[in-house]
């Protein structure tokens, strides 16, 4: 394969450099704890909603998940339709608290959901509380149930 020893040394040097770089990166970036994984997934969901990505918003819902009588795919489709109605969408999460117990977990907090149908129109703001129930399936944390909703009287047109 290598007739020239210099090419062999250069090739081996490149391989060792890549392996060393990966090992150094891995040492500086240890794996996330279960709580950190769940909190990161909630942030990914929030970012997906803010980018009006229904696929990203339902990414961590478990297979067989239902909410309000809708399946995961129906929820994704409905969210996509709603996102088309709004020019601006902003979801913020506050007071997030995650408790992990083995292969189950619960995250709770508050949300503020702001929407605007077109530039210059009034922003509609909705606030509420949520609880996400998680299960670790095949090494991945997935949402199996959502509780909570809007705070009564806290919808602002």
Backbone torsions as a table, in degrees:
resi	resn	phi	psi	omega
1	UNK	NA	-48.4	179.8
2	UNK	-113.0	107.6	178.6
3	UNK	-83.6	-25.9	-178.9
4	UNK	-103.4	119.8	-178.8
5	UNK	-61.1	-27.7	178.7
6	UNK	-64.8	-39.9	178.5
7	UNK	-65.2	-37.8	178.3
8	UNK	-63.5	-45.9	179.7
9	UNK	-63.7	-42.2	178.9
10	UNK	-64.1	-44.2	179.7
11	UNK	-62.7	-47.0	179.0
12	UNK	-62.5	-39.5	177.9
13	UNK	-61.1	-42.6	178.2
14	UNK	-63.8	-43.2	179.7
15	UNK	-63.3	-45.5	178.8
16	UNK	-63.9	-37.6	177.5
17	UNK	-62.2	-45.3	179.3
18	UNK	-64.1	-43.2	179.2
19	UNK	-63.9	-44.8	178.4
20	UNK	-61.6	-41.0	178.3
21	UNK	-63.5	-42.7	178.4
22	UNK	-63.8	-45.6	-179.6
23	UNK	-63.2	-38.8	177.8
24	UNK	-65.9	-42.8	178.2
25	UNK	-61.9	-43.9	-178.4
26	UNK	-63.6	-37.9	179.5
27	UNK	-66.4	-33.0	-179.0
28	UNK	-86.3	-11.7	-179.1
29	UNK	-128.7	75.9	-179.4
30	UNK	-65.8	158.8	179.4
31	UNK	-59.5	148.9	179.3
32	UNK	-75.0	147.8	172.8
33	UNK	-70.1	167.5	178.3
34	UNK	-58.4	-43.1	179.1
35	UNK	-62.5	-43.5	179.0
36	UNK	-65.0	-36.6	177.2
37	UNK	-62.1	-47.1	-179.0
38	UNK	-64.0	-45.9	179.5
39	UNK	-61.2	-38.4	177.7
40	UNK	-66.2	-37.5	178.5
41	UNK	-67.2	-37.5	176.4
42	UNK	-63.5	-39.9	177.1
43	UNK	-64.7	-38.5	176.2
44	UNK	-63.3	-40.9	178.0
45	UNK	-63.2	-44.9	180.0
46	UNK	-60.5	-44.7	179.3
47	UNK	-64.0	-40.4	178.8
48	UNK	-62.3	-43.3	178.2
49	UNK	-62.5	-43.7	-179.9
50	UNK	-63.7	-26.1	176.2
51	UNK	-94.8	7.7	178.2
52	UNK	57.7	41.7	179.4
53	UNK	-105.7	100.5	-179.2
54	UNK	-66.8	-33.5	177.8
55	UNK	-62.7	-42.8	178.1
56	UNK	-69.3	-31.8	-178.5
57	UNK	-70.0	-29.4	-178.4
58	UNK	-104.4	7.1	-175.5
59	UNK	-54.2	-36.5	-174.7
60	UNK	-101.4	12.7	175.3
61	UNK	-79.0	135.3	-176.8
62	UNK	-67.5	154.9	174.0
63	UNK	-61.5	134.6	-177.4
64	UNK	85.7	1.7	179.9
65	UNK	-62.9	138.5	171.8
66	UNK	-134.2	150.6	177.0
67	UNK	-148.1	123.2	-179.8
68	UNK	58.8	33.3	-179.8
69	UNK	80.7	1.5	180.0
70	UNK	-102.7	140.2	174.3
71	UNK	-76.4	171.9	178.8
72	UNK	-57.5	-45.9	-178.0
73	UNK	-68.6	-36.4	176.4
74	UNK	-66.8	-39.0	177.5
75	UNK	-62.8	-43.6	178.2
76	UNK	-60.6	-44.2	179.9
77	UNK	-64.4	-44.8	178.5
78	UNK	-63.0	-40.9	178.5
79	UNK	-63.5	-41.3	178.1
80	UNK	-59.4	-41.9	177.7
81	UNK	-64.9	-41.5	178.8
82	UNK	-66.4	-38.6	-179.8
83	UNK	-63.9	-30.1	178.0
84	UNK	-68.2	-24.8	-179.1
85	UNK	-78.7	-21.8	-174.1
86	UNK	-109.8	135.4	176.5
87	UNK	-81.3	-35.3	-177.5
88	UNK	-129.5	131.2	177.9
89	UNK	-132.4	133.1	178.3
90	UNK	-142.0	120.5	176.6
91	UNK	-113.4	126.8	175.1
92	UNK	-121.5	142.3	179.9
93	UNK	-118.9	131.6	177.9
94	UNK	-130.1	160.2	175.6
95	UNK	61.2	32.0	-177.1
96	UNK	-68.4	130.1	177.6
97	UNK	-136.4	124.0	-178.4
98	UNK	-119.4	130.5	176.4
99	UNK	-118.8	127.8	179.4
100	UNK	-111.7	132.9	174.9
101	UNK	-134.5	96.0	-178.6
102	UNK	66.2	-122.5	-179.0
103	UNK	-97.9	16.9	174.2
104	UNK	-128.6	156.1	179.7
105	UNK	-155.1	163.0	177.8
106	UNK	-138.2	129.7	175.0
107	UNK	-117.7	135.0	177.7
108	UNK	-137.2	156.9	179.7
109	UNK	175.9	-163.0	-178.2
110	UNK	-122.0	151.9	176.6
111	UNK	-131.0	152.7	171.2
112	UNK	-127.1	122.2	-177.0
113	UNK	-118.5	110.7	-178.8
114	UNK	-107.3	135.3	177.0
115	UNK	-133.6	152.5	177.1
116	UNK	-144.0	124.4	-174.6
117	UNK	-74.3	-35.1	177.3
118	UNK	-153.6	160.5	-179.0
119	UNK	-57.1	130.0	178.7
120	UNK	90.2	-12.5	178.0
121	UNK	-80.4	160.0	-179.2
122	UNK	-65.0	145.6	176.2
123	UNK	-82.3	131.0	175.1
124	UNK	-98.4	130.3	-176.5
125	UNK	-120.0	130.3	177.4
126	UNK	-124.8	138.1	-179.0
127	UNK	-124.7	150.4	177.6
128	UNK	-171.6	-177.1	179.3
129	UNK	-117.7	153.1	178.6
130	UNK	-143.1	155.0	170.1
131	UNK	-135.7	125.8	177.2
132	UNK	-107.8	129.8	176.8
133	UNK	-103.2	126.2	-174.4
134	UNK	-115.3	151.1	169.0
135	UNK	-134.2	143.1	176.5
136	UNK	-91.7	114.3	-178.2
137	UNK	-123.1	125.9	-178.6
138	UNK	51.1	39.5	176.6
139	UNK	80.2	1.6	-178.4
140	UNK	-119.0	136.4	176.6
141	UNK	-79.1	129.0	-179.2
142	UNK	-133.6	145.9	179.4
143	UNK	-81.4	126.2	179.9
144	UNK	-108.4	-17.7	-179.2
145	UNK	-158.4	144.4	175.4
146	UNK	-124.2	130.6	174.8
147	UNK	-120.9	158.2	176.3
148	UNK	112.5	-167.0	-180.0
149	UNK	162.2	-162.2	-177.7
150	UNK	-70.9	144.6	172.7
151	UNK	-76.6	127.8	-178.9
152	UNK	-55.6	134.5	177.5
153	UNK	75.0	8.1	-176.4
154	UNK	-108.2	19.8	175.4
155	UNK	-93.4	123.4	-176.2
156	UNK	-116.5	116.4	178.4
157	UNK	-73.9	NA	NA
